[in-house]
Amino acid sequence: MTWDVVIGLEVHVQLATRSKIFSGASASFGAEPNSQACAIDLAMPGMLPVLNADAVRMAATFGLAIDAELPAESVFDRKNYFYPDLPKGYQISQFERPIVGRGHLDLKLPGGGVRRIGITRAHLEEDAGKSLHEDFAGMTGIDLNRAGMPLLEVVSEPELRSAAEAAAYFRQIHVLVRYLGICDGNLNEGSMRCDANVSVRKSPSDPLGVRTEIKNLNSFRFLERAIEHEVARQIELIEAGGTVVRETLLYDPDRDETRPMRSKELSEDYRYFPEPDLLPVVLDTAQLDALRQGLPELPNAKRARFERDLALSAYDAEWLTSDPDVARYYEAVAATAGDPKLAANWVMGEWSAAMNRDAARTSPLAAEQLGRLIVRIKDGTISGKIAKTLFDALWKDPNKTVDDLIEAEDLTQVSDTAALAALVADVIRDNPEQVGQYRAGKTKVLGFFVGQLMKATQGKANPQALNELLKDALAEVRDR
């Protein structure tokens, strides 16, 4: 039978502030363990939190981008639980009155089309530390560098209906926060993590089933695989006459399985109450108007503009806008090249391949240089084949320029009709056997002549002019 799958995601976005949410300790990544935990993060007696204004600004910016309700006043709460990497014994979070209320995300579905997914809320909170189990035989190490890092937890409505949809939603949130500049989106460094709430029911008209929560997924692929496994596990359990237990799970990618971590807490278990050391957060109209005016062009709007104004295909526009850095690079290439489609081909082709090959986070080749390379293809100075050779040279030595390399290597395309015609005549004269094959109707031999001519010109012949002259000359020979 067909089961109805119900998924809601809680996406934890680490905000790109320079310091932590309630202290002045550095929020940078990669420091020695416990070197970036100050007295406030360690919950020393008498230490009081001070709210980071940048975290508030970033949260409100996200709320504007998802067209959410932004209450004039929000409140911090204490979420009480006890774990070795939580020095306070509680986490400062938001519960009943979060900074971002109901909003939505227009999700591009994996199979095509768009569906609006409700976002219940997004609230600010501090991160806990990190427990390390792998490096200590029979013991657990505690690193409190993450304690107090600013998080924005984005909670969706349970409106996702497959693992693929959930992964697409996570990707779209990832793209959005990077466009907004509020998170670097580095999944490997824990800048974004996701908890998936999963349940199944026999029919969409049935009440929601008992849900389980899969914690700390930091990969789009692992999220999809974890949900697929958990859905299959729940269905198999129910069909065998069992019942799903409300619990928190971990996903093991090596074994491709979920396994219990602990029983799932209810909100009552955390004994929420208002944080007594922090005042309510007030956002006035002037602040929100300023933030609204400062919003960048968002991914969906940029995608539509690329299709409308640059005449790109839906596929190209989607590809080029899926990463804000790529979109910026592409627009700079296209502006210099003056040809949006040719620029798209090069960015999606040679440039993307080189970036992936070198695992490069920033491009060694300036966008303007790639744009000038495309200009030289368009004006007939070089052929596409020579352009690829030049691209490799520029990638290895970005200090060189396109025109300098063309001149130094004498790579200017041969377009002189008289010179090319003479070469064509020589090749036809020197290859009577192939001429005979052409006369006999074997037109594929044309490629042989092109290869001989390109060899004679060291690949510098203008392909269009060369093909026209060659076809005319062979037609004359055939008609004799």
N, C-alpha and C positions, 0 to 999 in steps of 0.2 A: 504494500500500500504506500501511498504518498504521504509523507509527514510534513507538517508545517514547522519550519525552523524559525526561532525567534532569537535575535542577537542584539544586544546593546553593548556599546563600547565606552570605556572610560580611558581617554587619552591623556597622559601626563606630559605636559609640555614644559620643559625647563626654560625659563625666560632668560634672555640674553643680557642680563644686567651684569655690571662689573663686580658688584658685591652681593652678599646674600640678602634674603628678604627682610631679616630683622636685625642684622648686624653689619659691621663694616668689613668683615672678613672677605677675602678674595673669593670670587666665584669661578675662577679659571680652572681648567681641567688639567690633570696630569701631575699634580704636585705630589711630593712624598706623603705617605699616609699620615694623617693626623697633624699635618703641618699648616692646615688652613681652617682650623677649628678654634675660634676665640672663646673667651669666657662666657659670652652670651650663648654661643652654640653648645657649650658644654654644661649649660644650666647651673653655673656657679651661683652661690647665694648672693642675693641683692642685684643680680643682673636683670635689666629690663629691656624688652624688645623695642626697636624703633623701626617703623615701617619704611621700606624702600619706595620712594615715589615713582621710580622708573617701573617697578613691577606693577603698580597701579595703572600707570599710563599704558603699559603693554597689554594688560588684561582688558582695559576699556577699548583699546584699539581693536583687539580681537572681537569683542562684542559688537562693535560697529560693523566689522567686516562680515559678520554672520547675521546682520540685521536683527540683533537681539534686543530684548528689553534691558535697559540699563537703569537700575533703580538709583534714585538720588542718594540713597544711603545704604551701605552694606556693613556687615558686622563680622568680626572674627570670633571664632569659638575655640574651645579646648576639646580636642578629641583624645580621650584617655585610653591608653593601652600600654602594656609593658613588654619591652623587647630590648635585648642588649644594645642595639644600635640607636636607641632613642633615649638620650641622656635625661631628658626632662621627665620621662614617664608619661608625657602627653605630647600631642602634635598641635601646633596652632594652625587651624584650618578655617573653613567657613561652612555653615550648615544651612540654617533656615533662611538666611538673608545674604546670598552670594553677590559678588560684584557684577556678574553677568547672568541675566535671566534667560527666558526662552528665546531661542533663535532657530536658524535652520541652515542647512547646507544642501545645495542643489547638486546631487551626486550623479556623475556620469557613470552609467551602468556598464559593466564589462561587456554585455552583449549589444550595446547601443541604447540610446535614449537617456532620459534624465528623470530622476525621481527625487523629490524633496524629502530629506531626512530631518526630523526634528531634533534640535539640541535642547535638552532639558535645562542645562545650566553650565556655567564655567566658574569655578571658584579658585581663589588664591589659597595656597598653603605652603608650608615649609616641608622640605624633604627630610627623610631620616638619614642616618648614616648607612654604612654598608657592612654586612657580615660576610667574612671571607672564610670559606670552608676548605678550599682545595689545598692551600699551602701549609696547613697546620694539622699534623697527624693527631686525630682524636680531640682537637681543640678548634675553636673558632676565633679568628682575628677580627677586630673591629676597626674600621676606618671611618672617622667622623668628618672627613673633608666634605662630604655631601650634606651633612646635617645643616639645615637652615638654607639650603639652596632654594631659590624661588620656583615654585611650580604653579602652573595653571592647569587644573584638571577639567577636561571637557567631557561632559557626560551626555551621551546621545539618548534619544528615545529608543525603546526596543523595536525598531522598525527595519532593521537589516534582516534579510531573509536567506542569506547564504554566506558561506565562508568567503567566496569571491567578492561579494558586495562589501563585506566587512573590511577586507584587504583594500578594496578601492576607496572606501571611506577613510581609512587610516592614511592612505597615500594622499588623498585630497587635503586632509587636515595638514599633513606634512608639507605639502606644496604651499598651502595658504599661509602658515606661520612663517615660512621662509620669505614669501613675498612681502609680508608685513614687517619683516626684520626683527621679530620678537623672539626667534629661536633659530639656532644654527642647523637644527634638524639632524645632527649627527647621531644616528642610531647606535653606532658602535661605542660611542662615549656615553650613552645613556641620556642624551638630550631629549629623546622622546621614548616613552614606553606606553604600553597599552594593556589594559585588563579587559577580557572579553567575558560577558555574561551570556550564557547559552542555555536555552531550553528548547524542548520540542513538544508538539501536541499533534493529535491526529487530524485536526481540522482547524482552519482559521477562526471558526465560530466557537471553538472550545475555549475554556479559560486557559490562561497562561500556565505552562507546566512549571515544575520546580526547577530553578536555575542553579547552575554552578558557575563559579567565577575562575577563569584561568588568568593567573597573575603574571605580570612582568614580561610581556612579549615585546621584544625590541627589533623585530624583523617582520616585514610584510609577508614574506614566505612562511615564516614560522607561525604567524598569526593565522594564516589560511589553513596550514596543515593541522594546527592545534584544534581549531574549530571543527574541521572535517572529522578528526579523530573523536572529539568529544560528542559530536552529533551522532556518529555511528555507535559510540559506546552507549549513549542514552537510549537510542532506539532499540538496540539489541537487548539492553537490560529490561526495558518495558515490555518488549515482545516476549521475553522469557518469563514474564510474570513478576518481575521485580519492580522496585520503585527508586526513583532518583533521589539522592540525599543532597540537601543544600550544603555545599562545602566549597572550600577554596582549593584550587588545583594548581599544580605546576606542570609545565610542558617540557618533556625531555626530547629534544630534537634528535639525539643519537638513536633513541629507541622508538621515536615517533609515537609517543604515548603521553597521556595525561595521568597524573597520579595525585592522590590526596596530599594536601599540605596541612590543613586544619579544618575544623568545622567553620562554616561561614557565619561571621558575626552579623547581628542586626544592629541598627543604629542605636538602640537602647543599650547595647553592650558597651558602647564607647562613652556613655555618660556625658554627652555634649553639654556644655554650658558656656555662656558668653565669656570671652577672654577679658579678664579684669584689667590687664595691663595695656590694652590698646583701645583707643577711641574709635567710634564708627568712622567709616570712610565716606566722605561726602564728595560727590561729583556734581559740579554746577553746570548750567547750560553753556556758559562761555568756554569751559574746559572741553566739553564734549564737542562743541562746534569747531574748536581749534583742532582737535584730534580728527574730526571728520574731514576737514579741509586738507589735512596732511596725509590722508589715506593714499597709498599708491594705486596704480591701475591693477586691479585684481585679476587672477588667472582667467576666469571665465570671460571677463571683458576684453582682456588682451587676446585671447583665443578668437573671439568674435571679430575683433579688429583685424587680426592677421588674415582671416578669411575674407572679410569685406574689403579692406583697403589695399591689401597686398596680393589679393587673388591667390592665396595659398589654399591647398586642399585641406579638408578637415583633418586628415591624418597628419600632414605637415604641421599645421597650426597646433594640434594637440601635442605633438612631439616637441616642438620648439618652445612651448610654454609650460612644460611639465617641470622645469627647473628655472628659477628666476635668474640665475647666473647665465644659463644657456640663452634665455630669452634676451637678456641685455647684450650678450656677445653677438647674437644673431642680428639684432637691430643695428648694432654698430657696423657689422660687416655689410649688411644690406644698404645702409646709408652711404657708405663709401663706394660700394660696387654699382649702385644704381639699378640693380636687378634683383628683386626680392626672391624670385624662384631659383635663380642660379646660386644666390647666396645660401638659400635653404639647402640646396643639393650639397654644397661643399661643407656646410656646418654639420649636416646630418650624416655626411659620408666621411671624407678624409679627416676632417677635424675631430669628429666624434670618435672615429677609430683610433686616432693617435692619442686622444685623451684616455680612452679605455686601456689601450696597450701600455701606456706609461703610468696608469693609475694616478693621473695628474688631477689635483684639486683646483689648480689655476692654470690657465693656458699660457705657455711660453710664447706663443705667437699672438701678437696684438691683433685685435679685430680689424684695425685699419690696414694692416699689412695683408691680411687675407682678402680684404676688400679690394686692395690695389692689384693683387694677383688676379682676381676675377675681372677687373677692368682690362688688364692686359690680354686676357682671353677674348673678351668682347671686342676689343679694338683690333684684333688680328695680329698683335705683336707676337704672341706665343700660341701654341696649340694646347689642347687639353692634356695631351700626354706630357708635354714639356712642363706644364703647370704642376703636375703631380710630382715631377722631379724637383721643381723649385720649392714646392710645399715642404718636401722632406728636408731640403737644405735650410729653409727658413726655420723650420721646427727645431733643428739641431743648433742653429746659430741665429737667434732672434735679433741680433744687433745688425745683421745685414738687411738690405732693402731689396725689394723685388727688382727694381730697375738696375741696381748695382750688380745683382747676380746675372741678370739677362745680358748686360754689357760684358761682364767679366768672363762669362762662359760662352759668349757669342751664340746666344740661344734665340735670337730674333727669328721669327718664322719667315720662311721663304715664300713670298706671295707674288714675286715677279712672274708674270704669265709667260714671257718669252723664255726665261731660264727654265721654268718648269716644263714648257712644251718641248724644249730641246732634250731634257732628261727623259721625258715620255717616249720621244722618238728613239732614243738610244736603247731604252729597255725593251721596246717592241722589236727593234732590230736584232738585239742580242738573244732573244728568246723565241725563236721560230716555232719550237715544239708547243709551247704554251699558246702561242698565237693560233696555231692549228686547232688546238682544243677549243679555244674560244669560238673560232669559226664553225666548229662542229656543234655549237650550242651549249658547251659546258661553261656557263657564265660564272660558276664558282671560282674559276681560275682568275677572275678579276682580283681576288684577294692576294694572289701571288704577285701580280704586277704592283699592287699598292705596297706590299711588303718590300719589294725590290727598290721602289722609288723612295720609300721612307729610309731604307738603309743607305741609299746614295746621298740623301740629304741629312743624314744623322738625326732623322725624326723631326726635322725643322720645316718640312714642306707644309703649306697650308692645305689641310685635308680636303676642304670643300673645293678649292680651285684645282687641286690635283685630281680629284675624282672626276670632275667635269671634263678636264683635258684628256684624261685617260679614256673615258667612255667615248668621247668624240673621236679620238685617234683609233681606237679599236673598232668603232663603227665603220670608219673609212676602210680599214683593212678588211673587214668582213664583207664589205660591199664590192670589193675589187673582183 
